[in-house]
């Protein structure tokens, strides 16, 4: 496999992971108008839960399910706290940031500063040979999961009543509520869905990006870039933004390692100069 093709696959697999994190982030941001700075911490918590459960049970699938469920429950607790600062954007930012710091410190106390990796089944270990090329099986698995989740989310958003309510809530939550729809329930379901996706992403990412104390802030920075580029509340924007950020990050670290963040945020700033609401975002 040529070096360039190998890096393209690295970018695609990283994009799949970013999409899992950013899709939930952009739905929460778009529907609830909350910049959830604890989203990265939820990713990290999902990774640690998956590590503990998969190590104890020797079941990777059980670890992923436990991560999704645990982070969804954490999301319920976070949303309960956010009700006390409804409509106060600065307080919401400070609350979610404080929650992220507390979760990070709790993880540091429990797991220390060591690096951990979620154990994967033997089936996903080692390289896979195809078309004369060799590439890690697990990264291809993450890419497949990303594509499956993208398809399922598209069906949810475009073929179900819940999806219609979520899209309507993104456009005009007040009108939806005036029509007799319990928008709070929609908020709860959307929030838990976003948290579950973050937990799944943590379980998947914990196997090839590893788990360490600052992993949450790093994934949060990438997710923010994805949402800003793609546009808040847009599933297509999350997909395209994840692809753009992942490829820019991958090739930026290869070609310009000392400017790896500039390679991402430079084009992002240029894009926002012409499209302030992102590629698929709309003014509200």
C-alpha positions in Angstrom: 0.0 0.0 0.0 1.4 3.4 -0.9 2.1 5.8 1.8 -0.5 8.3 0.5 -3.3 5.7 0.3 -2.4 4.5 3.8 -2.8 8.0 5.1 -6.1 8.5 3.3 -7.4 5.4 5.1 -6.1 6.8 8.4 -8.1 10.0 7.6 -11.2 8.1 6.8 -11.1 6.0 9.9 -10.5 9.0 12.1 -13.3 10.8 10.3 -15.7 7.9 11.3 -14.7 8.3 14.9 -15.1 12.1 14.8 -18.5 11.7 13.3 -19.7 9.5 16.1 -18.7 12.2 18.6 -19.7 15.3 16.5 -23.1 14.0 15.3 -24.4 13.9 18.9 -22.7 17.1 19.7 -24.2 19.0 16.7 -27.7 17.7 17.4 -27.5 18.8 21.0 -26.0 22.2 19.9 -28.5 22.6 17.1 -31.7 21.6 19.0 -31.0 22.8 22.6 -28.7 25.7 21.7 -26.1 24.4 24.3 -22.4 24.3 23.6 -21.9 21.2 25.6 -18.2 21.5 26.7 -18.6 18.3 28.7 -19.1 16.2 25.5 -15.4 15.4 25.3 -15.4 14.2 29.0 -18.4 12.0 28.1 -16.3 10.5 25.3 -13.5 9.8 27.8 -15.9 8.3 30.4 -17.3 6.0 27.7 -13.8 4.8 26.9 -13.0 4.1 30.6 -16.3 2.3 31.1 -15.7 0.1 28.0 -12.1 -0.6 29.2 -13.3 -1.7 32.7 -16.3 -3.8 31.5 -14.4 -5.4 28.5 -11.4 -6.3 30.7 -13.6 -7.8 33.4 -16.0 -9.7 31.1 -13.7 -10.4 28.2 -16.4 -9.2 25.9 -15.8 -6.2 23.7 -19.4 -5.9 22.6 -20.5 -5.8 26.3 -18.0 -3.0 26.9 -19.4 -0.9 24.0 -23.0 -1.4 25.2 -22.0 -0.5 28.8 -20.2 2.6 27.6 -23.3 3.8 25.6 -25.6 3.1 28.5 -23.4 4.6 31.2 -22.8 7.8 29.3 -26.5 8.1 28.4 -27.3 8.0 32.1 -24.6 10.6 32.8 -26.3 12.7 30.1 -29.6 12.6 32.0 -27.8 13.9 35.1 -26.2 16.7 33.1 -29.4 17.7 31.5 -31.1 17.9 34.9 -28.4 20.4 36.0 -28.8 22.4 32.8 -32.4 23.1 33.6 -31.3 25.4 36.3 -29.4 27.6 33.8 -31.9 27.5 31.0 -31.6 30.5 28.7 -28.3 31.7 30.3 -25.7 30.8 27.7 -22.6 31.9 29.7 -23.8 29.9 32.7 -24.4 26.9 30.5 -20.9 27.1 29.2 -19.4 27.4 32.7 -21.6 24.6 34.0 -20.6 22.1 31.2 -17.0 23.1 31.5 -17.0 22.6 35.2 -18.6 19.2 34.8 -16.0 18.2 32.3 -13.2 19.2 34.7 -14.8 17.3 37.5 -15.2 14.1 35.4 -11.6 14.5 34.2 -10.4 14.8 37.8 -12.5 11.8 38.9 -11.0 9.7 36.1 -7.5 10.9 37.1 -8.1 9.8 40.7 -9.5 6.4 39.7 -7.2 5.5 36.8 -4.2 7.7 37.4 -2.2 9.3 34.6 -1.4 6.0 32.8 -2.5 5.2 29.3 -5.1 2.5 28.7 -6.4 0.7 25.7 -9.8 -1.0 25.4 -9.1 -4.7 24.6 -10.4 -5.8 21.2 -11.5 -9.3 20.1 -9.1 -11.4 18.2 -11.2 -11.2 15.1 -10.4 -7.4 14.9 -6.7 -7.7 15.6 -3.9 -7.6 13.1 -3.9 -6.4 9.5 -6.4 -7.2 6.7 -5.1 -8.0 3.2 -7.1 -6.6 0.3 -6.2 -5.7 -3.3 -2.5 -6.3 -2.4 -2.7 -3.8 0.5 -2.5 -4.4 4.3 -4.4 -2.3 6.8 -5.4 -2.7 10.5 -8.6 -4.6 10.8 -9.8 -2.6 13.8 -9.6 0.8 12.0 -11.6 -0.7 9.1 -14.1 -1.9 11.7 -14.4 1.7 13.1 -14.9 3.0 9.5 -17.7 0.5 9.0 -19.4 1.4 12.3 -19.2 5.1 11.3 -20.9 4.4 8.0 -23.6 2.3 9.7 -24.3 4.9 12.3 -24.5 7.6 9.6 -27.1 5.5 7.7 -29.1 4.8 10.8 -29.1 8.5 11.9 -30.1 9.6 8.4 -33.0 7.2 8.5 -34.0 8.4 12.0 -33.8 12.0 10.9 -35.6 11.7 7.6 -37.9 8.7 7.9 -39.3 8.8 11.5 -41.6 11.1 13.4 -38.9 11.7 16.0 -36.5 12.8 13.4 -39.1 15.2 12.0 -39.6 16.6 15.5 -35.9 17.0 16.0 -35.5 18.8 12.7 -38.5 21.0 13.5 -37.0 21.7 16.9 -33.7 22.8 15.3 -35.6 25.3 13.1 -38.1 26.6 15.6 -38.5 25.0 19.0 -41.1 27.5 20.2 -43.5 26.8 17.3 -43.2 23.0 17.9 -44.0 23.5 21.6 -47.0 25.7 20.7 -48.4 22.9 18.5 -48.8 20.8 21.6 -45.6 18.7 21.2 -43.7 18.1 24.5 -40.4 19.6 23.3 -38.8 18.6 26.7 -39.2 14.9 25.8 -37.6 15.6 22.5 -34.7 17.3 24.3 -34.3 14.4 26.6 -34.2 11.8 23.8 -31.9 13.8 21.7 -29.6 14.5 24.6 -29.4 10.8 25.5 -28.8 9.8 21.9 -26.0 12.3 21.6 -24.5 11.1 24.9 -24.8 7.4 23.8 -23.0 8.2 20.6 -20.2 9.9 22.6 -19.9 6.7 24.8 -19.7 4.5 21.8 -17.1 6.7 20.3 -15.1 6.5 23.5 -15.2 2.7 23.4 -14.1 2.6 19.8 -11.5 5.3 20.1 -10.1 3.9 23.3 -8.8 0.9 21.3 -6.7 2.7 18.8 -6.3 6.3 20.1 -5.9 5.0 23.7 -7.3 6.6 26.9 -5.4 9.2 28.9 -6.2 12.3 31.0 -6.2 14.9 28.2 -8.0 12.8 25.5 -11.3 14.5 26.2 -10.0 18.0 25.5 -8.4 16.9 22.3 -11.5 15.2 20.9 -13.6 18.2 22.0 -11.4 20.6 20.0 -11.8 18.4 16.9 -15.6 18.1 17.5 -16.0 21.9 17.8 -14.2 22.3 14.5 -16.5 19.8 12.9 -19.6 21.5 14.1 -18.4 25.0 13.1 -17.4 23.8 9.6 -20.5 21.6 9.0 -23.1 23.9 10.7 -25.0 23.2 13.9 -27.9 20.8 13.8 -26.9 19.3 10.4 -26.2 15.6 10.1 -24.7 16.1 6.6 -22.6 18.9 8.0 -21.3 16.6 10.7 -20.4 14.0 8.2 -18.6 16.4 5.8 -17.0 18.3 8.6 -15.7 15.2 10.1 -14.2 14.1 6.8 -12.6 17.5 6.2 -11.2 17.8 9.8 -9.9 14.2 9.8 -8.1 14.5 6.5 -6.7 17.9 7.3 -5.4 16.6 10.6 -3.9 13.4 9.2 -2.1 15.0 6.3 -1.3 18.1 8.3 0.6 16.0 10.9 2.5 14.3 8.1 3.4 17.3 5.9 3.4 20.2 8.5 3.7 18.6 12.0 4.7 21.9 13.6 1.5 23.5 12.1 -0.9 20.7 12.5 -3.6 22.8 14.3 -3.2 25.7 11.9 -3.9 23.3 8.9 -7.3 22.7 10.5 -8.3 26.0 11.9 -6.8 28.2 9.2 -9.1 26.9 6.5 -12.0 26.9 9.1 -11.5 30.6 9.7 -11.4 31.2 6.0 -14.6 29.3 5.5 -16.4 31.2 8.2 -15.4 34.5 6.6 -17.7 33.5 3.7 -20.2 31.2 5.4 -20.5 32.3 9.1 -23.0 29.5 9.8 -21.0 26.7 8.3 -21.5 24.6 5.1 -25.0 23.4 6.0 -25.9 25.8 8.8 -28.6 28.4 8.6 -29.1 31.7 10.4 -31.6 31.5 13.3 
